[in-house]
Structures are given as structure tokens and as C-alpha cells.
Amino acid sequence: MKPLSQIPRGETAPPVFPALGEDPVVHSTARIEDTLCGRYVEIGEYAELTDCIIGDYSYVSGSHTSLTNCDIGTFTSIASHVRVNPVNHPIDRPTQHHCTYRRRQYGFDSHDDTELFAWRKAHRCMIGADVWIGHGATVMPGVSIGTGAVVGSGAVVTRDVAPYEIVVGVPARPIRKRFDEETIESLLETEWWKWPHERLKKDFHKLLDLNAMMKS
């Protein structure tokens, strides 16, 4: 490939993507803790993942995307600057400052508030297969997003999203489904996102053709 400085005006440098395989590809700048990544997974630069499960073939674009306490299905696409399961503060206390639960850090107690941290872990976000979460979106604690759904850029998702539903806005609201109900039911029945890799290679053309997929 030509160096960028040598590309004449009007030409575009072809994108270079890392080859994916059984082991996940994780950018050197990403920070990952207590997280399991499946096969053909890519984690981009400056992404932060804590206590997550990332399904096969899914990717996190990076650029300061932060995922906490969540399960991500297979073939899910997460854009940059996304936040999944941001932490909640205890607003029912006289102060909502984190000194009330990170007590040791301020010398206020010999132990931290384990109940609050346990509550955060219990309110996981569950994101299905083949979901697309757009740039800058936020998915609030405890929300579930169904298979094939789309979360628009900048949306703040406070409620569950149905399979193949498209949601946008603050707070996020549904605007339409990707397909009619009969097609959605048929796609869910195929469970193509669970196909083994060899079948995906063999029937790859079906991922490009809705009619062909309906005949699976």
C-alpha cells in the first residue's frame, strides 16, 4: 500500500483490518478486566471493558467506548464513544457522592459499600445477537436489547428494546421495525447467529440475501 503522503488527490487508501480467528484481537490501548471474549472478536483502541461477556464475531470499535456488567451476543456491532451500563449513584442518600460507597478512599471507613457494588453487578445489560449500537449511544443499567435491534447514534436507552426494533432519541423511543413481523419471526427461527463457522462459510451468501435466508 502506498504511504498516505504519496496518494494522489482523489485516491483513497484501502482500509487495513486485522485478520480475525479463534483468539480475540485486542488493541494494545484497550483496558479489559474480568471479561470473556469469544472467537473472531475485535476490541478497538482505548475501549474499556469490565465484567463483560463478548460473543463470537462481535466487535467494539473503541475510541473510548466503555462497557460494564453486560453480556453481548454474537455478531453485535458497537460503535465508538458508546457507554453500556454506566454506574448509578445512590440518589436516595443525603449525598449522592461516591464517598458514601468508596469509603476507604476517603478514610471514612475500613470497608466499602459492598451492597451498592453488588446491586450494580446484578443489574446487567443483556444485548442480543446482531445488534448495532450507534456512535455515542448510552444503554442504561438493567436494559435488554433484542436480537437484530438498532440503537441510533446518541440515543439514551432506558427501556428494553424488542428484536429488530430501531430506537432513537433521548430517551430512546422506537421508530419502526427493520422488517415486518412475519419476516422477524422467520429470522428468529433460523438462529443463523448460532451457526458453526463452517456453515457460515458455506452459506455466507444467505447473509446477503433476505429471501435466501428465509429458505434456510
C-alpha positions in Angstrom: 0.0 0.0 0.0 1.3 3.5 -0.8 2.2 5.8 2.1 -0.6 8.3 2.7 1.8 11.1 1.6 2.1 9.5 -1.8 -1.6 9.1 -2.6 -2.7 11.5 -5.3 -5.7 13.7 -4.6 -8.8 11.8 -5.4 -7.5 8.4 -4.4 -8.4 6.7 -1.1 -6.1 4.4 0.9 -7.8 1.0 1.3 -8.7 0.1 4.9 -6.5 -2.3 6.6 -8.3 -4.7 9.0 -6.6 -7.3 11.2 -7.2 -10.9 10.4 -9.5 -12.5 13.0 -9.6 -16.0 14.3 -10.0 -18.2 17.3 -8.3 -15.7 19.6 -9.7 -12.2 20.0 -7.8 -9.2 18.7 -7.4 -6.6 21.4 -5.8 -3.2 20.7 -2.8 -2.5 23.0 -4.5 0.6 24.4 -7.7 -1.2 25.4 -8.3 -1.9 29.1 -10.1 -5.2 29.9 -10.9 -6.6 33.3 -12.9 -9.8 34.3 -14.1 -10.1 30.7 -14.5 -13.1 28.4 -14.2 -12.6 24.6 -15.3 -15.2 22.0 -13.8 -16.1 18.6 -13.4 -13.6 15.8 -13.8 -10.7 18.3 -12.1 -7.4 17.9 -11.7 -4.8 20.6 -10.6 -1.4 19.4 -8.3 1.3 20.8 -9.0 2.9 24.2 -12.0 0.6 24.8 -12.7 -0.2 28.4 -14.5 -3.4 29.3 -15.2 -4.6 32.9 -17.1 -7.8 33.8 -18.4 -8.4 30.3 -19.0 -11.4 28.0 -18.5 -10.6 24.3 -20.0 -13.2 21.9 -18.3 -14.6 18.8 -17.9 -12.3 15.8 -18.8 -9.2 17.8 -16.7 -6.0 17.8 -16.2 -2.9 19.9 -14.9 -0.1 17.8 -13.0 1.5 20.6 -12.4 5.3 20.8 -13.3 5.4 24.5 -16.2 3.0 24.3 -17.0 1.7 27.8 -18.8 -1.5 28.6 -19.5 -2.6 32.2 -21.5 -5.5 33.6 -23.0 -6.7 30.4 -23.5 -9.7 28.2 -23.1 -9.1 24.4 -24.4 -11.6 21.9 -22.7 -12.8 18.7 -22.3 -10.6 15.6 -23.0 -7.4 17.5 -21.5 -4.1 16.4 -20.7 -1.5 18.9 -19.5 1.9 17.6 -17.2 4.4 19.2 -18.0 6.5 22.3 -20.7 4.1 23.4 -21.4 3.6 27.1 -23.2 0.4 28.2 -24.3 0.2 31.9 -22.9 3.5 33.3 -22.8 3.4 37.1 -25.7 4.8 39.1 -25.2 6.9 42.2 -27.3 6.4 45.4 -29.6 9.4 45.0 -31.8 8.4 48.0 -29.0 9.3 50.4 -28.3 12.8 51.8 -25.4 13.0 49.4 -25.0 11.0 46.2 -21.2 11.5 46.1 -19.2 8.3 45.8 -17.5 8.9 49.1 -20.6 7.0 50.6 -19.6 3.8 48.9 -15.9 4.2 48.2 -15.4 4.9 51.9 -11.9 3.7 52.3 -10.6 6.1 49.6 -11.6 9.0 51.9 -10.7 7.4 55.2 -14.3 7.3 56.3 -14.5 3.6 57.0 -12.4 0.4 56.9 -14.6 -1.1 54.2 -16.6 0.0 51.1 -20.3 -0.3 50.5 -20.4 -3.9 49.1 -24.2 -3.8 48.7 -24.1 -1.0 46.2 -21.4 -2.7 44.1 -23.4 -5.9 44.3 -26.5 -4.1 43.0 -24.6 -2.8 40.1 -23.4 -6.2 39.1 -26.9 -7.6 39.5 -28.3 -5.1 37.0 -26.5 -6.3 34.0 -27.3 -5.2 30.4 -28.3 -8.0 28.1 -27.6 -7.4 24.4 -28.7 -9.9 21.9 -27.1 -11.1 18.6 -26.6 -9.0 15.5 -27.4 -5.7 17.4 -26.0 -2.4 16.1 -25.3 0.3 18.7 -24.5 3.6 17.1 -21.9 6.2 17.9 -22.2 7.9 21.2 -25.2 5.9 22.4 -25.8 5.0 26.1 -27.5 1.9 27.4 -28.7 2.3 31.0 -28.3 -0.4 33.7 -30.6 -3.4 33.5 -31.7 -2.8 30.0 -32.1 -5.7 27.5 -31.8 -5.2 23.7 -33.2 -7.9 21.5 -31.6 -9.7 18.6 -31.3 -7.6 15.4 -32.1 -4.3 17.0 -30.6 -0.9 16.1 -29.8 1.8 18.6 -29.3 5.2 16.9 -26.4 7.4 17.4 -26.6 9.5 20.6 -29.6 7.6 21.9 -30.1 7.0 25.6 -31.8 3.6 26.1 -33.7 3.5 29.4 -36.2 0.7 28.5 -35.9 -2.8 26.9 -35.7 -2.9 23.1 -37.6 -5.6 21.1 -35.9 -7.8 18.5 -35.3 -6.0 15.2 -36.6 -2.7 16.6 -34.9 0.6 15.7 -34.8 3.2 18.6 -33.5 6.7 18.6 -33.5 9.8 20.7 -33.3 10.8 24.4 -34.8 8.9 25.9 -34.7 6.3 23.2 -38.1 5.5 21.5 -39.0 3.0 18.8 -39.5 4.5 15.3 -40.0 1.2 13.4 -39.0 -2.4 12.9 -36.4 -3.4 10.4 -38.8 -6.0 8.9 -42.4 -7.0 9.1 -43.5 -9.3 11.9 -43.6 -12.4 9.7 -40.0 -11.8 8.5 -38.8 -11.2 12.0 -40.3 -14.4 13.2 -38.7 -16.3 10.4 -35.3 -14.8 11.0 -35.5 -15.6 14.7 -36.4 -19.2 13.9 -33.2 -19.5 11.7 -30.9 -18.6 14.6 -28.3 -18.1 11.9 -26.1 -16.4 14.5 -25.6 -19.8 16.2 -24.4 -21.5 13.0 -20.9 -23.0 13.2 -18.1 -21.3 11.4 -18.0 -23.9 8.6 -21.7 -23.4 7.8 -21.3 -19.6 7.9 -18.6 -20.0 5.2 -20.8 -22.5 3.2 -24.0 -20.4 3.4 -22.4 -17.0 3.5 -24.5 -15.8 0.5 -27.6 -16.1 2.7 -26.3 -13.4 5.0 -26.5 -11.1 2.0 -29.9 -12.1 0.7 -33.1 -12.0 2.8 -35.1 -14.3 0.5 -32.3 -16.9 0.6 -32.2 -16.7 4.4 -36.0 -17.2 4.6 -35.5 -20.6 2.9 -33.0 -21.8 5.4 
